[in-house]
Amino acid sequence: MRSLCAVVLVCCLAACGDQKLPLADGAFTRLSEWEGRIVVINYWAEWCAPCRKEIPEFNQLYAEAGAGGPLVVGVNYDELKVQDLAGVIERMDVKFPTLAVDPYQQLGFEKPETLPTTIIRAADGSVAEVMRGPQTLESLHAAVERAGTDKE
């Protein structure tokens, strides 16, 4: 009986660890897909001028990343409903996936208080860096490189 309970407990814990995070386009990502990868999480809002300025930089990083590069995801700071978020994504020409909900609690970091903010999550799941202010493609590449070398 103890063995059966242990097996059930392990299965339940494994299922909890593979949380689904809904995306604004109706799809979802699983945290298990993030394992072993650097994740760049960009917090943005439509009213934030520096956010609007840096969106093309994140679009470029996302386009370059491919299967082996960092995952790039956005989070709308205003926590808009999905139906409202779709229009904002289109107006701002956001090409990278945007989460429909803010994952900060599941991922173990504080919700940013300023915009724009970018969280660099290392391949081991830890927060490697918190970047405040607008980013360039060069600053993003450098942060991803630091996150990769700091954990090796």
N, C-alpha and C positions, 0 to 999 in steps of 0.2 A: 504493500500500500504506500509506503514511504517513497518508493521508487516512482510510482505513478504520480504522486503529488509533486515530486521534484521535476519530473518531465513536464507536467502541466505548467508549473511555475516558470520553467525555462522558456517554454513556448510562449507564454503570456508576456514575459519580459522581452523576448525577441520581437514580438508583434508590436509592443509599445515603442521599442526603439526604432521602428520603421514607420514613423509617422508620415502621413500624407500632408503636404502643404499645397493648398489650392492656388492655382495661377489665375490671373485675371482673364485669360482666354478660355477658361472652362476646363483646361487640363489640370494636371497636378504633378508635383515632383515628390519624391520620397527622400527622406533623410538618408536612407541607405545608398541612394545614388550620389550623395555628397561625400561618402566615406572615401578617404584616401585622396581627395581632391581639394585644391585651394578654391575657396568660394569668395567672390567679391560681391558684397551686398551693399547696394547704393540706395540711400534714403533720399527721396526727392519729393517736390510738390510743384504744382503748376505756378503758384504765386511766387516761387523762389527764383529770382533772376539768375543767380549763379548755377542753380540746378539746370535751368534751361540751357545755359551756356555749356555745361559739361556733358549733357546727354549724348552729343555726337562722339565724345571720347569713349564713353561706355559702349555705345553702339559699335565702334571700331574694335574695342577690346573683345566684345562678344563675337564679332565677325571673324576675328583672328584666332580665337581660342580653339575651336574645333574640339574633337573628342579628347585630346590629351591635355588641353589647356585648362585654365581656371573656369569654373562656372561663374557666370555673371547673372545676377538677379537684382531686380529693383523692388523697392517697397515704397508705396505712396504714403507719405508722412501723415496725410489727412485721413487715412483709413476710409477712403470712399467705398461705397457699395460697388459691386462688380459692374452693374449697368452704367454707373457714372464714371467709373474708372476707365472703361473702354474708350470713351470719347476723349478723355484727357490723354491717354496713351497715344491715340491717333493724332491729336492736336500737337503733342510734343514730339511726335515721331520717334517714340521709344521702340527700339527694335529688339531689345533683350527682354527675356521673360520677367514679368512683374508678379510678385506674390499678391494674392487677394487678401491676405491677412499678415499682420506684422509678426515675424517669428521670434522676436527678441527673447521672450520668456522660454520657449522651447530650446533656444540655442544658448541661453545662459549669459546674455549680456544686457546692459541697461539700454532702454530706449533712448535714442539720441535726443538731445535738447536743442541742437542747432542744425541748420541745413546749409548746404548739403553735408551729409556725413556718409562715409563709406567704411564699412567693417570688412577687414580682411580676415577670413577664417582659414586657419592652417589646415593641412591635410589630416591632422590628428583631431580636428574638431575644436581646437582652442582658438581664442581670438588672438591673432598675431599682431594686429594693428587697427587702430581707430584713426581714420583720416578725416579731419574737419576742413571744410572749405572746398572750393572747386578744384577738381583734379584734371590733369592732362593725361594723355595717353602715356607719356613718359613717366609721370609719377605713379600711374597705375602699374606699368610694367615693373618699375623698381620695387613697389610694394609686394607684388606677386613674387618677384625674385627673392626678396628678403624673407617672405613667409616660407618659401621653399627651402632656403638655405638654413634658416634658423632652426628647423626641426629635423634636419638630417644628422 
